[in-house]
Amino acid sequence: MNYDYLIVGAGLFGSVFAHEAKAAGKRVLVIDRRPHIAGNVYCRDVEGIHVHEYGAHIFHTNNKEVWDYVNRFSEFNRFTNSPVANFRGELYSLPFNMYTFNKMWGVVTPKEAEARIEEQRKGYVAQKQAERGLAPDAPFEPENLEEQAISLIGVDIYEKLIKGYTEKQWGRPCTELPAFIIKRLPFRFTYDNNYFNDEYQGIPKGGYNELIHKLLEKAEVRLNTNYFSAREELDALADKVLFTGCIDEFYDYRFGRLEYRSLCFEHERLEIDNYQGNAVVNYCEREIPYTRIIEHKHFEFGTQPCTVITREYPAAFTAENEPYYPVNDDTNMTLLKKYKDLANTTANVLFGGRLAQYAYFDMDDTVEAALNLAKNELKKEL
């Protein structure tokens, strides 16, 4: 055996673990089936514009330890995510805040906005309770996502800014989606369009590739290497495997396939210096097939004479595209438990990352989880 760890996946999780393992004196081999490092945070350079090839990635966290950690490898800029929602040519500020409410209803004070939302919310709940033969003050139990959303934010915002976008994202009507998908809706009664509430936020200067490169600089990396095409040979190279891919694929779909939603990206270079004036614009009506347009230069305050935009299309997950969003319904959670139970009995294999854990993680969660796994694992090796 040549290595202590074979790490399958050169994305953020695998790269953080690889760095920590190397720092502890371990021999590490990192492989990835793609022709590049960095996984889904990979950036392609176009005239100095760092194009987020697999969708927008904005680092944000309240965890100072994680923030300090990533800043050891890359300096971050001061980008603040302030997306805009486009509904039939009307532009609304996100997340839902006083700018949104002013545009929607012409209200100017928090009290007015709160009253308008409460009026719509209560009216809808009372109507639904009456339809079910329940008293108006009986506990309201939403039966689907539409009922959940309107009971939280009212009809107007739901119809314009949630319904079409969500139906595109999940590929089915909101009345057929479970209520738990929207446990809460972030809205604030201040004139603040900073999407995240986190204390730390930004984009690595020069893009994410440099961050990942520095994490991996002391590890051996093999690209264009499909783990499943030479599994026995690769397993024989190391004492242990860290697998960051799909857990159901690792076990050859023994219990069935976990369900995902996917995305397709349409990149376009334009010979103008500014296409939409913002990094992220959501398109909320159902009739437009893409959910948002990203203009990448605005992530780093670019001044290039050209620009690059990306249209993001939700898609069903197939063998030809990438898994992005787990479908966390009862069926898939039951299936996941079977795979997790099996993983707990599999010797010399570690699982980590959003695909191996069948969960949606923000980047700070990914870094923290990789650091914790490394700390616990490497402590055992001492």
C-alpha positions in Angstrom: 0.0 0.0 0.0 1.4 3.4 -1.0 -1.0 5.7 0.8 -2.7 6.1 4.1 -5.8 7.7 2.5 -7.4 7.5 -0.9 -9.7 10.5 -1.2 -12.4 10.2 -3.9 -13.3 13.7 -4.9 -11.2 16.8 -5.2 -14.0 19.2 -4.1 -14.1 21.3 -1.0 -14.7 18.4 1.5 -12.0 16.1 0.1 -9.5 19.0 -0.2 -9.9 20.1 3.4 -9.5 16.6 4.6 -6.5 16.0 2.4 -4.8 19.2 3.7 -5.3 18.1 7.3 -4.2 14.6 6.7 -1.0 15.8 5.0 -0.4 18.2 7.8 -0.5 15.2 10.2 2.1 13.4 8.1 -0.2 11.1 6.2 0.3 9.9 2.7 -2.6 11.0 0.6 -3.9 10.4 -3.0 -6.8 12.5 -4.2 -8.6 11.4 -7.4 -11.4 13.0 -9.3 -13.3 11.9 -12.5 -13.4 15.5 -13.7 -10.5 17.1 -15.6 -10.1 19.8 -12.9 -9.9 20.2 -9.1 -12.4 22.1 -6.9 -15.6 20.1 -7.7 -18.6 22.3 -7.9 -16.8 25.4 -6.8 -14.5 25.3 -9.9 -14.1 28.6 -11.7 -13.3 29.0 -15.4 -11.2 32.1 -16.3 -12.6 34.2 -19.2 -10.7 37.4 -19.7 -10.1 37.6 -15.9 -13.7 36.9 -15.1 -14.0 33.8 -12.8 -17.0 32.0 -14.1 -18.7 29.8 -11.5 -19.0 26.8 -13.8 -21.5 24.9 -11.6 -23.6 27.8 -10.3 -23.1 30.7 -7.9 -21.0 30.0 -4.8 -21.0 32.7 -2.1 -19.1 31.9 1.1 -20.9 33.0 4.2 -20.7 31.9 7.8 -21.0 32.9 11.5 -18.3 30.4 12.4 -15.1 32.5 13.0 -13.0 29.3 13.1 -14.1 28.3 9.6 -13.7 31.8 8.3 -10.2 32.1 9.7 -9.4 28.7 8.3 -10.3 29.5 4.6 -8.7 32.9 4.9 -5.4 31.1 5.6 -5.4 29.9 2.0 -7.1 32.7 0.1 -8.0 36.4 0.7 -11.7 37.0 0.4 -13.3 40.1 -1.0 -16.3 42.0 0.6 -19.0 40.8 -1.8 -22.4 40.9 -0.3 -25.2 38.8 -1.9 -28.1 41.0 -2.7 -30.1 39.1 -5.4 -33.0 40.6 -7.3 -36.3 38.9 -8.3 -37.7 39.6 -11.7 -41.5 38.9 -12.1 -42.7 39.9 -15.5 -40.4 42.9 -15.6 -41.1 44.0 -12.0 -37.9 43.9 -9.9 -38.1 43.0 -6.2 -35.4 43.0 -3.6 -34.4 39.7 -1.9 -34.7 38.4 0.8 -38.2 39.7 1.5 -37.6 43.1 3.3 -38.9 46.6 3.4 -37.7 47.3 -0.1 -39.7 44.3 -1.3 -42.8 45.3 0.6 -42.6 48.9 -0.6 -42.4 47.8 -4.2 -45.2 45.2 -3.7 -47.7 47.4 -1.8 -46.4 50.9 -1.5 -46.0 50.6 2.2 -43.2 52.6 3.9 -43.2 51.5 7.5 -42.7 48.1 9.1 -46.1 48.4 10.9 -47.8 48.8 7.5 -46.0 45.8 6.0 -46.7 43.6 9.0 -50.4 44.5 8.8 -50.6 43.7 5.1 -48.9 40.3 5.6 -51.0 39.4 8.6 -54.2 40.4 6.8 -53.4 38.1 3.9 -52.1 35.3 6.0 -55.1 35.3 8.4 -57.6 35.6 5.6 -56.2 32.6 3.8 -55.9 30.4 6.9 -59.5 31.2 7.9 -60.7 30.3 4.4 -58.9 26.9 4.5 -60.2 26.2 8.0 -63.7 26.9 6.8 -63.3 24.5 3.9 -62.2 21.8 6.3 -65.0 22.4 8.7 -62.6 23.6 11.4 -62.9 26.6 13.8 -60.8 29.7 12.7 -58.7 29.4 15.8 -58.0 25.7 15.5 -54.3 24.8 14.8 -53.6 25.1 11.0 -51.9 22.1 9.5 -50.7 22.9 5.9 -51.2 20.0 3.6 -48.7 21.1 0.9 -46.1 23.7 0.1 -48.5 26.2 -1.2 -50.6 26.2 2.0 -47.4 26.4 4.1 -46.0 29.4 2.1 -49.2 31.4 2.0 -49.8 30.8 5.7 -46.4 32.3 6.4 -46.2 35.3 4.0 -49.6 35.8 2.3 -50.9 35.5 -1.2 -49.2 38.4 -3.1 -45.6 37.4 -2.3 -46.3 33.8 -2.8 -47.9 34.3 -6.2 -45.2 36.6 -7.6 -42.0 35.5 -5.9 -42.4 31.9 -4.7 -44.8 29.9 -6.7 -43.3 29.9 -10.2 -39.7 29.8 -9.0 -40.4 26.8 -6.7 -42.4 24.9 -9.3 -39.5 25.2 -11.8 -37.0 24.2 -9.1 -38.8 21.0 -8.1 -40.5 20.2 -11.4 -44.0 19.8 -10.0 -46.9 22.1 -8.8 -46.5 23.6 -5.3 -49.8 21.8 -4.3 -48.0 18.5 -4.9 -44.9 19.4 -2.9 -44.7 18.6 0.8 -45.1 21.5 3.3 -41.8 20.7 5.0 -39.7 22.0 2.1 -40.5 25.5 3.4 -40.2 25.3 7.2 -39.8 29.1 7.4 -39.5 32.0 5.0 -36.8 34.6 5.8 -38.3 38.1 5.8 -37.2 41.2 7.7 -38.9 44.5 8.4 -35.8 46.6 7.7 -34.5 48.2 4.6 -31.7 45.6 4.3 -31.2 43.5 1.2 -28.2 41.5 2.4 -29.4 38.0 1.7 -27.5 36.3 4.4 -27.5 37.2 8.1 -24.0 35.8 8.7 -21.2 37.9 10.1 -18.7 36.8 7.5 -19.3 36.8 3.7 -17.3 37.1 0.5 -15.7 35.5 -2.6 -12.0 34.4 -2.8 -10.1 36.9 -4.7 -9.1 35.2 -8.0 -11.9 32.6 -7.6 -12.2 29.3 -5.7 -9.6 27.4 -7.7 -6.7 29.1 -5.9 -8.3 28.1 -2.5 -8.5 24.5 -3.5 -5.1 24.5 -5.1 -3.5 25.6 -1.9 -5.4 23.0 0.1 -4.1 20.3 -2.2 -0.7 21.6 -3.0 1.1 18.9 -0.9 -1.1 16.1 -1.9 -0.8 13.9 -5.0 -3.8 14.5 -7.3 -5.0 12.4 -10.3 -7.7 13.9 -12.5 -9.8 12.2 -15.1 -9.8 9.2 -12.8 -13.1 7.4 -12.3 -13.1 5.5 -9.0 -15.6 3.0 -10.2 -13.7 2.1 -13.4 -10.7 0.8 -11.4 -12.1 0.3 -7.9 -10.2 -2.7 -6.7 -6.9 -1.3 -8.1 -7.4 2.0 -6.4 -8.6 0.6 -3.1 -5.4 -1.5 -3.0 -3.3 1.6 -3.0 -4.4 2.9 0.4 -5.2 1.8 4.0 -8.5 3.8 4.0 -10.8 5.4 1.6 -12.6 8.8 2.0 -15.6 8.7 -0.4 -17.3 12.0 -1.2 -19.6 10.8 -4.1 -23.1 9.4 -4.0 -23.5 6.9 -1.2 -26.0 4.8 -3.2 -23.6 4.6 -6.1 -20.8 3.4 -3.8 -23.0 0.4 -2.9 -24.1 -0.2 -6.5 -27.6 1.0 -5.7 -28.2 -2.1 -3.6 -31.4 -0.8 -2.0 -32.4 1.5 -4.9 -31.5 4.9 -6.1 -31.7 8.1 -4.0 -33.6 10.8 -5.8 -32.1 14.2 -6.7 -32.9 17.3 -8.6 -30.3 18.5 -11.0 -29.3 21.7 -12.8 -28.1 22.6 -16.3 -26.0 25.6 -17.1 -26.0 27.7 -20.2 -22.9 30.0 -20.3 -22.7 32.9 -22.7 -20.0 35.5 -23.3 -21.3 38.9 -24.3 -19.3 41.8 -25.8 -20.8 44.4 -23.4 -19.5 45.4 -20.1 -22.6 45.0 -18.0 -25.6 42.8 -18.7 -27.9 43.0 -15.7 -26.2 45.2 -13.1 -26.2 42.5 -10.4 -24.6 39.2 -9.8 -27.8 37.2 -9.3 -31.3 37.9 -10.8 -34.0 35.3 -10.2 -36.8 34.8 -12.8 -39.9 33.9 -10.9 -42.6 33.4 -13.5 -43.2 29.7 -14.4 -43.2 30.5 -18.2 -39.5 31.3 -18.2 -37.6 28.0 -18.1 -34.5 29.1 -16.2 -34.6 30.1 -12.5 -31.9 32.7 -12.5 -29.2 34.5 -14.5 -25.7 34.9 -12.9 -23.4 37.6 -14.1 -20.1 36.5 -12.8 -18.0 39.6 -13.0 -20.0 41.3 -10.3 -18.8 38.7 -7.7 -15.4 40.4 -7.9 -16.4 43.9 -9.0 -14.9 43.3 -12.5 -14.3 46.1 -15.0 -13.6 44.0 -18.1 -15.1 45.3 -21.4 -16.9 42.0 -21.8 -19.1 39.9 -19.5 -20.2 36.3 -19.0 -23.7 35.3 -17.9 -25.1 31.9 -17.0 -28.7 30.8 -17.3 -29.5 28.1 -14.7 -32.2 25.5 -15.6 -33.6 23.0 -13.1 -33.6 19.5 -14.5 -34.5 15.9 -13.6 -31.5 13.9 -12.4 -30.3 11.3 -14.9 -27.2 9.4 -15.6 -26.1 12.2 -17.9 -26.2 15.1 -15.5 -25.1 15.9 -11.9 -26.9 15.4 -8.6 -27.5 18.7 -6.8 -30.4 18.8 -4.5 -31.5 15.7 -2.4 -35.2 15.1 -2.3 -35.7 14.6 1.4 -39.1 13.0 1.5 -40.0 10.0 3.6 -39.2 7.5 0.8 -35.7 8.8 0.3 -35.0 9.2 4.0 -36.0 5.5 4.6 -33.7 4.5 1.8 -30.9 6.7 3.1 -31.1 5.0 6.5 -30.4 1.6 4.9 -27.3 3.0 3.2 -26.1 4.7 6.4 -26.6 1.5 8.4 -24.5 -0.3 5.8 -21.9 2.4 5.8 -21.5 2.0 9.5 -20.5 -1.6 9.0 -18.1 -1.0 6.1 -14.5 -1.2 7.3 -11.8 1.3 6.3 -14.2 3.6 4.4 -15.1 7.1 5.5 -18.0 9.0 4.0 -18.3 12.8 3.8 -19.7 15.7 1.9 -23.2 16.5 0.5 -23.5 13.5 -1.8 -22.1 10.9 0.6 -24.4 12.2 3.3 -27.3 13.0 1.0 -27.8 16.5 2.4 -27.6 20.1 1.2 -24.6 21.8 2.8 -23.5 25.4 2.6 -19.8 25.7 2.1 -19.0 26.6 5.7 -20.9 23.5 6.9 -18.8 21.5 4.4 -15.5 22.9 5.7 -16.6 22.4 9.4 -17.7 18.8 8.7 -14.4 18.0 6.9 -12.3 19.5 9.7 -14.3 17.6 12.4 -13.9 14.3 10.5 -10.2 14.9 10.1 -9.8 15.8 13.7 -11.6 12.7 14.9 -10.0 10.4 12.4 -6.5 11.6 12.7 -6.7 11.5 16.5 -7.4 7.8 16.2 -4.3 7.3 14.2 -2.0 8.9 16.8 
